Amino acid sequence: MKTLPRALFLMPVAARAAMASLDPGPIETGHTFPIVDSESTVEDLRTILAAGTPVIGLAGCRNGADIQRVATLLSVAEAQVERADGTTLILALTNGILPAPIAPDSLSGKSARLAALVWDRFALENALPTATPHTENGEWTVAFAAARGAVLLAAAAAGVPAYDCAIDLEGGALQRNCEISQDDGFYGRVSRNAAQAAIIEATYHRG
């Protein structure tokens, strides 16, 4: 399996028309990956694969069926662009509201394409619009801490790494937060800019 970076730049594809102008340049850095969703079609995926990306993000991933559906569509798209079957990997973006790790509809064992889970705390905020993410001390509130832990458990059960969410910190504050995140069990995290990516790569590689 392709070695994944510790810092991820995730590229939302808000409109189908925008896929046609997807710039392969950032993808070549090995950090930037486009995002699709459960409504994406074979045509959408074919356009993305033609740009050369080896990994895609799947937004709104809720269960194993979501992984299986996109994996099937990827096989068709790979054949259409003459890429070997199974060579495109999936990063599952989830809000953390997931089936139990050993449940029949869990993410485990659904596709060899699954490369990692990514905690999307902003999707959780949308799902829980009245919930506050942090306490006055800056710690995760109960629902957010539980969802974050669920991502770690689901990733461990599936045998893939987990990525922590993006965060609005820089410099030493970001480094300290990343150290805590790594100690919690995360492999890396989503980055907002190049400065954050450098700290993330250095911190999660330590030890």
C-alpha positions in Angstrom: 0.0 0.0 0.0 1.1 3.5 -0.8 2.8 5.2 2.2 0.6 8.1 3.2 1.9 11.5 4.3 1.3 12.7 7.9 -0.2 16.0 6.7 -3.2 15.9 4.4 -4.6 18.7 2.2 -8.1 17.8 1.2 -9.5 19.4 -1.9 -13.3 19.8 -1.9 -14.9 19.4 -5.3 -18.0 21.5 -4.8 -19.3 21.4 -8.3 -19.1 18.6 -10.9 -18.1 21.1 -13.6 -15.0 22.0 -11.6 -13.7 18.5 -11.9 -12.9 19.0 -15.5 -10.4 21.7 -14.6 -8.8 19.8 -11.8 -5.1 20.8 -11.5 -2.8 17.8 -11.2 0.0 20.0 -10.0 -0.8 20.0 -6.2 -1.5 16.2 -6.4 2.1 15.6 -7.3 3.2 16.9 -4.0 1.9 13.7 -2.4 -0.2 15.7 0.2 -3.2 17.0 -1.7 -6.2 14.7 -2.5 -9.5 15.5 -4.0 -12.7 14.7 -2.2 -15.8 12.9 -3.6 -19.1 12.0 -1.9 -21.7 9.2 -2.1 -23.4 10.9 -5.0 -20.3 10.8 -7.2 -20.6 9.0 -10.5 -18.2 7.0 -12.6 -17.8 10.0 -14.8 -16.8 12.1 -11.8 -14.2 9.5 -10.7 -12.8 9.1 -14.2 -12.1 12.8 -14.5 -10.3 12.8 -11.2 -8.3 9.7 -12.0 -7.3 11.2 -15.4 -5.6 14.0 -13.4 -3.3 11.4 -11.8 -4.3 11.2 -8.2 -3.5 7.9 -6.5 -5.8 8.6 -3.5 -9.3 10.1 -3.1 -11.2 11.3 0.0 -14.7 10.0 0.5 -16.7 12.6 2.4 -19.7 11.6 4.6 -18.6 8.0 5.0 -21.1 6.4 7.4 -20.7 2.6 7.0 -19.1 -0.1 5.0 -21.6 0.1 2.2 -20.3 3.6 1.4 -16.8 2.2 0.9 -18.0 -0.7 -1.2 -20.1 1.5 -3.5 -17.2 3.9 -4.3 -14.8 1.0 -4.6 -17.0 -0.6 -7.3 -17.2 2.7 -9.2 -13.5 3.2 -9.0 -12.9 -0.2 -10.6 -15.0 0.9 -13.6 -13.3 4.3 -13.7 -9.8 2.7 -13.5 -10.6 0.4 -16.5 -11.8 3.5 -18.5 -8.5 5.4 -17.9 -6.4 2.2 -18.3 -5.2 2.1 -14.7 -4.7 -1.2 -12.9 -7.7 -2.3 -10.9 -7.5 -1.5 -7.2 -4.6 1.0 -7.4 -6.7 4.0 -6.3 -7.0 4.2 -2.5 -9.8 5.7 -0.4 -9.5 8.0 2.6 -12.8 7.7 4.5 -13.9 11.1 6.0 -16.3 10.6 8.8 -18.0 12.6 11.5 -17.3 9.7 13.9 -20.9 8.6 14.2 -20.1 5.1 13.0 -21.3 1.5 13.4 -19.5 -0.6 16.1 -16.1 -1.7 14.8 -17.3 -5.4 14.7 -20.8 -4.7 13.4 -21.7 -6.2 9.9 -22.0 -2.7 8.5 -18.7 -1.5 9.9 -15.8 -0.2 7.8 -13.7 -3.3 8.5 -13.1 -5.8 5.7 -15.2 -4.0 3.0 -12.4 -3.0 0.6 -8.7 -3.3 0.3 -8.8 0.3 -1.1 -9.5 1.7 2.4 -6.2 3.5 3.3 -7.2 5.6 6.3 -10.0 7.2 8.3 -10.1 10.9 8.7 -12.1 12.6 11.5 -14.2 15.4 10.1 -15.2 17.3 13.2 -16.9 20.0 11.0 -19.3 17.4 9.7 -20.0 16.5 13.3 -20.8 20.1 14.1 -23.3 20.1 11.2 -24.8 16.9 12.6 -25.0 18.4 16.1 -25.7 22.1 15.5 -26.5 22.9 19.1 -23.5 21.1 20.6 -20.4 23.0 21.6 -17.1 21.3 20.4 -14.9 22.5 23.3 -15.1 23.2 27.0 -13.8 26.4 28.5 -10.4 24.6 29.0 -10.2 23.8 25.3 -10.9 20.1 25.7 -13.4 18.2 23.5 -16.9 18.0 25.0 -18.4 14.6 25.5 -20.0 14.1 22.1 -17.0 15.3 20.2 -14.5 13.3 22.3 -16.6 10.2 21.8 -16.8 10.6 18.0 -13.0 11.2 17.9 -12.4 8.1 19.9 -14.8 6.1 17.6 -12.7 7.0 14.6 -9.6 5.7 16.3 -11.3 2.4 17.3 -12.8 2.0 13.8 -9.5 2.6 12.2 -7.8 0.1 14.5 -10.4 -2.5 13.7 -10.0 -2.0 10.0 -6.2 -2.1 10.3 -5.7 1.4 8.8 -4.3 4.7 10.3 -6.5 7.5 11.6 -6.1 11.2 10.9 -7.1 13.9 13.3 -9.1 16.9 12.2 -7.8 20.3 11.0 -7.2 22.8 13.8 -6.7 26.6 13.9 -3.4 26.6 15.6 0.1 27.6 14.5 3.7 27.2 15.7 4.4 25.8 19.1 0.7 25.5 20.0 0.1 23.4 17.0 3.1 21.2 17.8 1.9 20.6 21.3 -1.6 19.7 20.1 -0.1 17.3 17.5 2.0 15.6 20.2 -1.2 15.0 22.2 -3.0 13.8 19.1 -0.2 11.3 18.2 -0.1 10.0 21.8 -3.9 9.5 21.5 -3.1 7.2 18.5 -3.5 9.4 15.4 -1.1 8.9 12.5 -1.4 12.4 11.2 -3.9 15.2 10.6 -5.5 17.5 8.1 -3.5 20.6 7.4 -4.8 24.1 6.4 -1.5 25.5 5.0 2.1 24.7 4.2 3.4 26.0 7.6 1.0 23.7 9.4 2.0 20.8 7.1 5.7 21.2 8.0 4.9 21.0 11.7 2.5 18.1 11.3 5.0 16.1 9.3 7.8 16.7 11.8 5.7 16.1 14.9 3.9 12.9 13.9 7.2 11.4 12.7 8.9 11.8 16.0 9.9 8.7 17.9 
